[in-house]
């Protein structure tokens, strides 16, 4: 059971790092005043391609946190998400 907790912690850290990296790259791209003309043409599709994986990561983190909480405190009432 301890291995499950370590594995969960490891996965959550990786997912958080991916989300932070995506947000950082998007903010730098949007804030930057210098841009390459041909790079700006596909900005909308690149933004969508970046946001969709970030949303999927959030949807993966929430159930895994609930599962971890339920496994840690089995006597408590079920948690609704």
C-alpha positions as CSV (number, residue, x, y, z in Angstrom):
1,X,0.0,0.0,0.0
2,X,2.9,2.4,0.7
3,X,4.1,1.8,-2.9
4,X,0.7,3.0,-4.1
5,X,1.1,6.3,-2.2
6,X,4.6,6.8,-3.5
7,X,3.5,6.1,-7.1
8,X,0.6,8.5,-6.7
9,X,2.8,11.2,-5.4
10,X,5.2,10.7,-8.3
11,X,2.5,10.9,-10.9
12,X,0.9,14.0,-9.4
13,X,4.2,15.7,-9.3
14,X,4.8,14.9,-13.0
15,X,1.4,16.1,-14.0
16,X,1.8,19.3,-12.0
17,X,5.1,20.0,-13.7
18,X,3.6,19.4,-17.1
19,X,0.7,21.8,-16.4
20,X,3.2,24.5,-15.1
21,X,5.4,24.1,-18.1
22,X,2.4,24.5,-20.5
23,X,1.1,27.6,-18.7
24,X,4.6,29.1,-18.6
25,X,5.1,28.6,-22.3
26,X,1.7,30.0,-23.1
27,X,2.2,33.1,-21.0
28,X,5.6,33.8,-22.4
29,X,4.2,33.4,-25.9
30,X,1.3,35.7,-25.2
31,X,3.2,38.4,-23.3
32,X,6.3,38.5,-25.6
33,X,6.3,41.6,-27.8
34,X,8.8,40.1,-30.2
35,X,7.3,37.5,-32.6
36,X,8.1,35.8,-35.8
37,X,5.5,36.5,-38.5
38,X,5.0,32.9,-39.7
39,X,4.9,31.7,-36.1
40,X,1.8,33.8,-35.2
41,X,-0.4,32.4,-38.0
42,X,-1.3,29.2,-36.2
43,X,-1.6,30.7,-32.7
44,X,-5.2,29.6,-32.1
45,X,-4.6,26.0,-33.0
46,X,-1.4,25.9,-31.0
47,X,-3.3,27.3,-28.0
48,X,-6.0,24.7,-28.3
49,X,-3.4,21.9,-28.7
50,X,-1.8,23.1,-25.5
51,X,-5.0,23.6,-23.5
52,X,-6.6,20.2,-24.2
53,X,-3.8,18.2,-22.6
54,X,-3.7,20.5,-19.6
55,X,-7.5,20.0,-19.1
56,X,-7.0,16.2,-19.4
57,X,-4.3,16.4,-16.8
58,X,-6.6,18.2,-14.4
59,X,-9.3,15.6,-14.9
60,X,-6.8,12.9,-14.1
61,X,-5.5,14.6,-10.9
62,X,-8.9,15.2,-9.2
63,X,-10.0,11.5,-9.2
64,X,-6.7,10.2,-8.2
65,X,-6.6,12.6,-5.2
66,X,-10.1,11.5,-4.2
67,X,-9.0,7.8,-4.5
68,X,-5.9,8.5,-2.3
69,X,-8.0,10.2,0.3
70,X,-10.6,7.4,0.4
71,X,-7.8,4.8,0.7
72,X,-6.1,6.7,3.5
73,X,-9.3,7.1,5.6
74,X,-11.5,4.1,4.8
75,X,-13.8,4.6,7.8
76,X,-14.9,8.1,6.7
77,X,-17.9,8.8,4.5
78,X,-17.5,8.6,0.7
79,X,-16.3,11.8,-0.9
80,X,-18.5,13.2,-3.7
81,X,-16.7,14.9,-6.6
